Amino acid sequence: MSAAPVEIEAKFRASLRAFAILGDREALGDWHVVERRSVALRDSYFDTPDAALGRQRCTLRVRQNGDDTVAELTLKGPAAETPEGVFARTELTVAVPAGTQPPGWAGLPGTGPVIEALRVRGVTGIDGLVPVAVLRNPRRDVVVANGDGRVVVSLDEVTIEGESYRQRFVEIEAEAGGAPAVRAVADIIAGLSPMRPARTGKVTAARAWLARRRRLAGR
């Protein structure tokens, strides 16, 4: 089996002020804005009842953009810090029909590598996977380029479907140029608007909030 693609990114907790500063700029230092795009993401996350994936710092989601009929099934491995101080993780993605649930994945073309990677992680039966969170994320992407480097700066406003939860993140991901490109853009952004690094991913933070809410409700 060929090596899985690797996602290289930095992630920060952000404010509306940071969104305003970053969203309207035509350049970030010597990185020039070459594209802007907006999406309306609905991310459905799954895990085993005993949180086997979460304990391994892995995530499994089905991502739908707006009313698209085709979604993405993605399994991400645990993040590891690179020498540049950003993070890299394996990422397996395959197209599936929107609204797809685990029992239907085995019969879909292209899902084999994801199902095999789940088996390696100890998930031997995808029918036993359960939903753990549905995140809504209206995202603005600002794509910047410099020479051979190309980086996506995402302004993410994350809510949990049906809950009062809301968090804002700035995510910086390399399309070309790898970890050095992400580090360079992250350093420029840090100088424009102070932000603290996100110690956990978006879904990990959301799951922790839901767990605290359930504990409080049980008192």
WOHUSUL-V793183 format. One record per residue. N is the residue number from 1. RES is the residue in three letters. PSI is psi in whole degrees, -180 to 180 (NA if undefined). NEAR is the number of other C-alpha atoms within 10 Angstrom. Layout:
[[N	RES	PSI	NEAR] [N	RES	PSI	NEAR]]
//
This chain:
[[1	MET	135	4] [2	SER	158	5] [3	ALA	145	8] [4	ALA	148	15] [5	PRO	153	12] [6	VAL	129	16] [7	GLU	129	19] [8	ILE	122	26] [9	GLU	165	27] [10	ALA	147	22] [11	LYS	137	23] [12	PHE	148	21] [13	ARG	140	19] [14	ALA	174	22] [15	SER	171	18] [16	LEU	-35	12] [17	ARG	-43	10] [18	ALA	-40	20] [19	PHE	-44	19] [20	ALA	-41	11] [21	ILE	-44	13] [22	LEU	-33	20] [23	GLY	-25	16] [24	ASP	0	9] [25	ARG	148	11] [26	GLU	-12	14] [27	ALA	154	15] [28	LEU	96	18] [29	GLY	-127	13] [30	ASP	16	13] [31	TRP	121	20] [32	HIS	141	17] [33	VAL	125	19] [34	VAL	-12	13] [35	GLU	146	12] [36	ARG	142	14] [37	ARG	154	10] [38	SER	141	13] [39	VAL	161	14] [40	ALA	93	14] [41	LEU	141	18] [42	ARG	111	23] [43	ASP	116	23] [44	SER	120	22] [45	TYR	146	22] [46	PHE	154	24] [47	ASP	174	22] [48	THR	161	18] [49	PRO	-29	12] [50	ASP	17	10] [51	ALA	43	15] [52	ALA	-40	15] [53	LEU	-45	22] [54	GLY	-39	17] [55	ARG	-25	11] [56	GLN	7	11] [57	ARG	36	15] [58	CYS	156	21] [59	THR	147	20] [60	LEU	122	25] [61	ARG	159	23] [62	VAL	120	25] [63	ARG	126	24] [64	GLN	138	23] [65	ASN	112	19] [66	GLY	-129	12] [67	ASP	17	11] [68	ASP	141	9] [69	THR	-13	11] [70	VAL	131	15] [71	ALA	-180	22] [72	GLU	128	19] [73	LEU	121	26] [74	THR	132	20] [75	LEU	122	23] [76	LYS	137	22] [77	GLY	179	22] [78	PRO	144	16] [79	ALA	140	19] [80	ALA	140	13] [81	GLU	136	14] [82	THR	167	13] [83	PRO	-23	9] [84	GLU	-3	13] [85	GLY	15	14] [86	VAL	-176	21] [87	PHE	146	21] [88	ALA	143	20] [89	ARG	149	17] [90	THR	151	17] [91	GLU	115	20] [92	LEU	126	20] [93	THR	139	19] [94	VAL	146	17] [95	ALA	136	16] [96	VAL	161	23] [97	PRO	141	17] [98	ALA	143	17] [99	GLY	3	12] [100	THR	138	17] [101	GLN	159	18] [102	PRO	-42	17] [103	PRO	-23	12] [104	GLY	-7	12] [105	TRP	-36	19] [106	ALA	-28	14] [107	GLY	5	9] [108	LEU	143	13] [109	PRO	138	10] [110	GLY	-8	14] [111	THR	-8	18] [112	GLY	-49	14] [113	PRO	-37	16] [114	VAL	-45	21] [115	ILE	-39	19] [116	GLU	-41	13] [117	ALA	-35	17] [118	LEU	-41	18] [119	ARG	-42	13] [120	VAL	-33	10] [121	ARG	3	14] [122	GLY	4	12] [123	VAL	94	18] [124	THR	-17	14] [125	GLY	110	13] [126	ILE	-19	19] [127	ASP	-20	14] [128	GLY	-3	13] [129	LEU	145	21] [130	VAL	153	16] [131	PRO	138	15] [132	VAL	-24	17] [133	ALA	147	19] [134	VAL	117	21] [135	LEU	136	23] [136	ARG	135	22] [137	ASN	90	22] [138	PRO	113	17] [139	ARG	137	18] [140	ARG	126	20] [141	ASP	132	20] [142	VAL	113	24] [143	VAL	126	22] [144	VAL	150	23] [145	ALA	152	22] [146	ASN	106	17] [147	GLY	-123	10] [148	ASP	-3	8] [149	GLY	142	17] [150	ARG	123	23] [151	VAL	139	25] [152	VAL	122	23] [153	VAL	112	27] [154	SER	131	23] [155	LEU	103	27] [156	ASP	123	23] [157	GLU	104	20] [158	VAL	129	21] [159	THR	158	20] [160	ILE	127	21] [161	GLU	125	15] [162	GLY	5	9] [163	GLU	170	9] [164	SER	-2	7] [165	TYR	138	13] [166	ARG	127	13] [167	GLN	148	16] [168	ARG	138	19] [169	PHE	149	25] [170	VAL	122	27] [171	GLU	131	21] [172	ILE	116	26] [173	GLU	139	28] [174	ALA	129	23] [175	GLU	-30	18] [176	ALA	144	18] [177	GLY	-13	17] [178	GLY	-154	20] [179	ALA	-40	22] [180	PRO	-37	18] [181	ALA	-43	24] [182	VAL	-44	28] [183	ARG	-42	20] [184	ALA	-46	17] [185	VAL	-39	24] [186	ALA	-40	22] [187	ASP	-40	11] [188	ILE	-45	14] [189	ILE	-39	20] [190	ALA	-30	14] [191	GLY	-20	9] [192	LEU	-36	13] [193	SER	110	15] [194	PRO	127	13] [195	MET	148	17] [196	ARG	141	12] [197	PRO	143	15] [198	ALA	119	16] [199	ARG	-17	11] [200	THR	163	15] [201	GLY	173	14] [202	LYS	-47	18] [203	VAL	-33	22] [204	THR	-43	16] [205	ALA	-41	14] [206	ALA	-42	22] [207	ARG	-38	17] [208	ALA	-41	12] [209	TRP	-44	14] [210	LEU	-39	17] [211	ALA	-42	12] [212	ARG	-41	12] [213	ARG	-41	11] [214	ARG	-39	11] [215	ARG	-44	10] [216	LEU	-39	9] [217	ALA	-24	8] [218	GLY	-7	7] [219	ARG	NA	5]]
//
